[in-house]
């Protein structure tokens, strides 16, 4: 049960850091920061914690393998956000 808390803590700390780095920045910068944050620290930590939590609730150790589906989905969302931040045109006002 301690590992679940560590995973959620890593995800929460990563969210706070990403929010701090993107506050007051342009939209492209925000997309880049949040994309990288989702891909690297948040995706594996959150998938691990959700998988272990689900496994504990169900009572089957094999149910924890749901993390192998959650991690790539969150990673792809982060990758899409990063690519939007890189390739989106800056709007002229």
N, C-alpha and C positions, 0 to 999 in steps of 0.2 A: 504494500500500500504506500510505502514511502516513495517508490519510484514513480507512482502516478502523480504525486504532489510535485516531485522534481520536474517532471515533464510539463505540467501545467505552469509551474513557476518560470521555467525557461521561456515558454510561449508568452506569458504575461510580461516578463521583463523585456522580451524582444519587441512586443507591441508598444510598450512605453518608450523604448529607445527609438523605434521607427517613428512614433508620433513626435518625439522631440526633434528628430532630424528633419522631419517634413513640415513642421509648423512654420507658417509664414513664407513658404517657398512657392515656386511656380507649380502649375499642374503637372508639367512634364517631370519636374524633380520629384514631386510627390509620387507619381506613378513609378518612377525608377526606385525610389527608396522603399516603397511598400512592396514592389515586385521582388526586390532582392531579399527583403525581410521575410516575405512569405516563402520564398524558395529555400533559403538556407536555414535559419534557426526555427521558424515557426512550424513549417510543414512536418519535419520529422518529429519534433517534440510533441506537437498536438496530436499527430497520428498515433504515436506511441501511447500517449496518455488516454486517448479515446479508446484505442484498442484494448488496453488493460482494464479500463473501467467497464467496457462492454463485456469483456471476458469475466470479470468479477461478478457482474450483475447476472449474467446468464449461468455462470457456474461451470463453464466448459472452457478449458484452456485453449482449444482450437479456435474458439470464437475470437480470440485476440488477433488472429490473422487478418481481421478486417483492416488493420493498419496498413497492410500492403495495397489496399484499394484507396484508402483515404490519403495517404502521403502523395501519390502521383497526381491525384485530383487537385489537391491544394498547391502542389508544385506547378502544375500547368496553369492554374489561375495566376500564380505569381509570375510565371514566365510571360503570360499574355500581358499582364500589367507592365512588366519591364519593357516588353517590345512596344507597347503603346507609348510609353514614356520616351523611348528612343526615337521612334519613327513618326510620331505625331507632329504635325507642323505647328509652329508657334503662331498663334493668332495675332494679327496686327490690329491694334485698336485705333 
